[in-house]
């Protein structure tokens, strides 16, 4: 018997049918985990984009209120520095008070709008952080699937061990990220 044939027979004995089945089962489990990581990564990316859009809308609304407030401030300042001559002073004071109240209302609305926009930005940051965690887990799981598949093709158990190790790290990242949800 030649040396190469002995090595092949030894390799076949070491790499039994049971080992092949375990490698296939490992690849299946890793693929299922990768599917969930992919779904969660995509969902959180979408939520992050939506939260960013809502925050942008909030800041645009804030700016609109700010412009209106500024217009009323300018009108009030104009009435105070250069009041019209032909207007009853009582009506002028009522108008000034109305402008002050409107300015105060816009100021209060801006505070609320700012809080809401800041909350949406915090949501965006949270969802994008989750996306990064799930995407990282997905990357490790895909590498683990490749290593596990390589183990089955090349009949080298060391690739399977490497796939299990990398896959365990990917699953750990997935579970750690899930705990942040």
C-alpha positions in Angstrom: 0.0 0.0 0.0 1.3 3.4 -0.9 1.8 6.2 1.7 -0.9 8.4 0.1 -3.5 5.6 0.2 -2.8 5.0 3.9 -3.3 8.7 4.7 -6.6 8.7 2.8 -7.9 5.7 4.6 -6.9 7.2 8.0 -8.6 10.4 7.0 -11.8 8.5 6.1 -11.8 6.7 9.4 -11.3 9.9 11.3 -14.0 11.6 9.3 -16.9 9.3 9.8 -20.5 9.6 8.6 -21.5 10.8 12.1 -19.0 13.7 11.9 -20.4 14.7 8.5 -23.9 14.7 9.9 -22.7 16.9 12.9 -21.0 19.3 10.5 -24.2 19.6 8.5 -26.2 20.1 11.7 -23.8 22.8 12.8 -24.1 24.6 9.5 -27.9 24.4 9.7 -27.9 25.9 13.2 -25.5 28.6 12.2 -27.6 29.4 9.1 -30.7 29.7 11.3 -28.9 32.1 13.7 -27.6 34.1 10.7 -31.1 34.4 9.4 -32.4 35.9 12.7 -29.3 38.2 12.9 -30.0 39.4 9.4 -33.7 40.0 10.1 -33.0 41.9 13.3 -30.2 44.0 11.6 -32.5 45.0 8.8 -35.4 45.8 11.1 -33.3 48.0 13.3 -31.7 49.8 10.3 -35.3 50.6 9.1 -36.3 51.8 12.6 -33.2 53.9 12.8 -33.9 55.5 9.4 -37.5 56.1 10.4 -36.4 57.7 13.7 -34.0 59.9 11.8 -36.7 61.0 9.4 -39.0 61.8 12.4 -36.2 63.8 14.1 -35.6 65.8 10.9 -39.3 66.5 10.6 -39.3 67.6 14.3 -36.3 70.0 13.7 -38.0 71.4 10.6 -41.2 72.0 12.7 -39.0 73.6 15.4 -37.5 76.0 12.8 -40.9 77.0 11.5 -42.0 77.8 15.0 -38.7 79.7 15.5 -39.3 81.8 12.4 -42.9 82.6 13.4 -41.7 83.6 16.9 -39.0 85.8 15.4 -41.6 87.5 13.2 -43.7 88.3 16.2 -40.7 89.5 18.2 -39.8 91.9 15.3 -43.4 93.2 15.1 -43.5 93.7 18.9 -40.1 95.5 18.8 -41.4 97.7 16.0 -44.5 98.6 18.0 -42.5 99.4 21.0 -39.8 101.5 19.3 -41.9 103.2 16.7 -45.6 103.0 17.7 -48.1 104.2 15.1 -49.6 107.7 15.8 -53.2 107.0 14.7 -53.8 103.9 17.0 -55.6 104.1 20.3 -53.0 103.4 23.1 -55.3 100.9 24.8 -55.6 98.9 21.6 -51.9 99.1 21.1 -51.2 97.7 24.5 -53.7 94.9 23.9 -51.9 94.1 20.6 -48.5 94.2 22.3 -49.8 91.8 25.0 -51.2 89.5 22.3 -47.8 89.4 20.6 -46.1 88.6 23.9 -48.5 85.8 24.6 -48.0 84.4 21.1 -44.2 84.7 21.5 -44.4 82.8 24.8 -46.6 80.2 23.2 -44.2 79.6 20.4 -41.3 79.5 22.9 -43.1 76.8 24.9 -44.0 74.8 21.8 -40.3 75.0 20.7 -39.2 73.5 24.0 -41.6 70.5 23.5 -40.7 70.1 19.9 -37.0 70.1 20.8 -37.5 67.4 23.5 -39.4 65.2 21.0 -36.7 65.7 18.3 -34.0 64.9 20.8 -35.9 61.7 21.8 -36.2 60.7 18.1 -32.4 61.2 17.7 -31.8 59.0 20.8 -34.0 56.4 19.3 -32.1 56.6 16.0 -28.8 56.1 17.8 -30.1 53.2 19.7 -31.5 51.4 16.6 -28.4 52.0 14.7 -26.3 50.6 17.5 -28.5 47.5 17.5 -28.1 47.3 13.8 -24.3 47.4 14.1 -24.4 44.6 16.8 -26.7 42.3 14.7 -24.7 43.0 11.5 -21.5 42.1 13.4 -23.0 38.9 14.6 -24.2 38.1 11.1 -20.7 38.6 9.8 -19.2 36.1 12.3 -22.0 33.6 11.6 -21.5 33.8 7.9 -17.7 33.2 8.3 -18.6 30.2 10.6 -20.9 28.8 8.0 -18.1 29.0 5.4 -15.6 27.3 7.7 -18.1 24.6 8.6 -18.9 24.0 4.9 -15.2 23.9 4.2 -14.7 21.2 6.9 -17.3 19.0 5.2 -15.9 19.5 1.7 -12.2 19.0 2.6 -12.9 16.5 5.4 -10.7 18.5 7.8 -12.2 18.5 11.3 -10.1 21.6 12.2 -12.1 23.8 10.0 -15.2 22.5 11.8 -13.7 23.4 15.1 -12.8 26.9 13.8 -16.3 27.3 12.5 -17.8 26.3 15.9 -15.5 28.8 17.6 -16.3 31.7 15.2 -20.0 30.7 15.3 -20.0 30.7 19.1 -18.6 34.2 19.0 -21.3 35.3 16.5 -24.0 33.8 18.6 -22.6 35.5 21.7 -22.7 38.9 19.8 -26.3 38.1 18.8 -27.4 37.3 22.3 -25.5 40.3 23.7 -27.2 42.6 21.2 -30.6 41.1 21.9 -30.1 42.0 25.6 -29.9 45.6 24.5 -33.3 45.5 22.8 
